[in-house]
Amino acid sequence: MSALLLSALLAAPPADDAVVTRLVDALKDADPDVRQNLAVALARIGPASVDPLTAALSDELPQRRAGAAYALGLIGPAAKAALPA
């Protein structure tokens, strides 16, 4: 993901499903700084990113699971649906 695209998303993140899916998929990035910025962008999108992030919690890649958990934590109470029953 380009730095320019990520900067734009952080400034005014859209809630478009395709963008959320792309950001969640990018949580596999090897760079922890990129993953952190992605998580912040997803948290700024808010509730629209909860379902894809919840699904990412069971991903085989640990960095994607960690990024998803971090983003859900940043979203806060609006991410309550991600908690196990």
C-alpha positions in Angstrom: 0.0 0.0 0.0 1.4 3.3 -1.0 2.2 5.9 1.7 0.2 8.5 -0.2 -2.9 6.2 -0.2 -2.5 5.5 3.4 -2.1 9.2 4.3 -5.3 10.0 2.4 -7.2 7.2 4.2 -5.9 8.5 7.6 -7.0 12.0 6.8 -10.6 11.2 5.6 -11.3 7.4 5.7 -14.2 6.3 3.6 -16.5 3.6 4.9 -16.7 1.8 1.5 -16.7 -2.0 1.9 -14.1 -2.5 -0.8 -11.7 -0.1 0.9 -12.3 -1.7 4.3 -11.6 -5.2 2.8 -8.4 -3.9 1.2 -7.2 -2.3 4.4 -7.9 -5.5 6.4 -6.1 -7.6 3.8 -3.1 -5.2 4.0 -2.7 -6.0 7.7 -0.5 -8.8 6.6 2.3 -6.3 5.8 5.6 -7.2 7.3 6.2 -3.6 8.5 4.7 -3.1 12.0 4.5 0.7 11.4 2.3 0.1 8.3 0.1 -2.3 10.2 -0.3 0.2 13.0 -1.3 2.9 10.6 -3.7 0.6 8.9 -5.3 -0.3 12.2 -5.7 3.4 13.0 -7.4 4.0 9.6 -9.7 1.1 10.2 -10.5 2.4 13.7 -11.3 5.8 12.2 -13.7 4.1 9.8 -15.4 2.7 12.9 -18.3 0.2 13.0 -18.2 -0.5 9.3 -14.9 -2.2 9.8 -15.9 -4.4 12.8 -17.2 -7.4 10.8 -14.1 -7.7 8.5 -11.8 -7.1 11.5 -13.6 -9.8 13.5 -13.2 -12.2 10.6 -9.5 -11.4 10.5 -9.1 -12.4 14.1 -9.1 -16.1 12.9 -6.6 -15.5 10.0 -3.6 -17.8 9.8 -1.2 -14.9 9.7 -0.4 -13.7 13.3 0.4 -10.1 12.1 -3.1 -9.8 10.6 -4.7 -11.2 13.7 -2.7 -8.7 15.9 -3.6 -5.8 13.6 -7.2 -6.7 13.7 -7.2 -7.0 17.5 -5.5 -3.6 17.8 -7.9 -1.9 15.5 -10.9 -3.4 17.3 -9.5 -2.1 20.6 -9.1 1.4 19.1 -12.8 1.3 17.9 -13.8 0.6 21.5 -17.4 -0.1 22.6 -18.7 0.0 19.0 -16.6 -3.2 18.4 -18.4 -5.2 21.1 -19.8 -7.5 18.5 -16.3 -8.9 18.0 -16.2 -10.3 21.5 -17.0 -14.0 21.9 -20.4 -14.9 23.3 
